[in-house]
Amino acid sequence: MSIKYYAKISGTGMYVPDKVLTNFDLEKIVDTTDEWIKTRTGMSERHLASEDQAASDLAYEASLKAIESARIRAKDIDMIIVATISGDYAFPSTACILQQKLGLKGFPAFDVSAGCTGWVYAANIAKQFIENGIAKHILVIGVEILTKITNWKDRGTCVLFGDGAGATVISRAKERDISRFIDSELAADGTQHELLIQKAGGSRLPATKETVKENLHTVYMEGNKIFKNAVRSMYNACEIVLKRNQLDVHSIDWLITHQANLRIIQALGKKLKINENKVIINIEKYANTSSATIPMALDEAIRSKKIRHGDIVLLASFGAGLTSGSLLIRI
Ligand code: UT7
């Protein structure tokens, strides 16, 4: 495709619910310890949505901040893409509900299901719509309330997740603007889809009393199999975009990866041979917020002025599907 315009990130925002659940709180719920969680995952605490909060509520708060930081008005938005696997409903899409909350209508709004890689997939879709000239400002959000589909009796998964939303505005870059999406790479390996799955509630196994009793509507994950795949798939996605753009790792100012496990983040950093001071990590505060981890980390790093205008940022993620992908962006 010939590129008519470049796409850039023009605004970011994030929102996490007020309630905090620490590792010590989890010690009272399942047979676990603060020490196990910290050393195996790097997590200390996570935020939990309240009973009356759904994904679109979190997405709405994050969106307002992203729209403000992009210095546009909500009515300038011409598309909404929400990456989520824990939306308000199975249908309609959370993007349509968010559109209504923002007081907007009359343009495309849809969800993307790519697990934790969701925001990377969604940002890549937005990039195409900007580059071909169809849209000017696209709201792209990663939002998750996985704690509502968590099996609180399974210590192997319930300690890992937190709730949150990360929003970005992806806009048409002005001609002389140095900020732009440089490249991206997406992949999926459907042969491994059973490793990370919500087994019941869809057309394969509709919800019944039994499925609920057996907790089949909650997150099922074979953690250590995913672990091995995670480093390999993110490394491949990063290598492809670096090579294609004749860049070596020294040209990268910042690496932001999906925050699923500190050991995965560090292993990827080491494999890429990137200076550890260039790796953005916030897993200790929010745990794994799935599709929200990358836009949340991006927002924090931009607001704290760690990431500055002109910096080259490499983003990489992996998740249910199994999906994976990378984005190379100049902020
Ligand atoms: O974001 C989407 C993708 N998801 C991921 O990226 C997750 C990737 N996987 C991981 O991060 C890690 O595999 C986990 C953190 C989920 C687990 O760490 P691990 O080092 O792979 O542990 P393991 O599953 O191999 O379990 C080791 C031991 C087991 O005990 P035994 O069999 O050795 O006696 C588990 O029963 O740790 C035990 N264990 C726990 N102990 C205390 C598992 N969960 C816990 C826990 N507290 N919460």
Residues whose N, C-alpha, C, O or C-beta is under 5 A from the ligand:
A	BS01	UT7	D31 T32 T33 W36 R40 T41 C116 R155 G156 V159 G223 N224 I226 F227 A260 N261 F318 G319
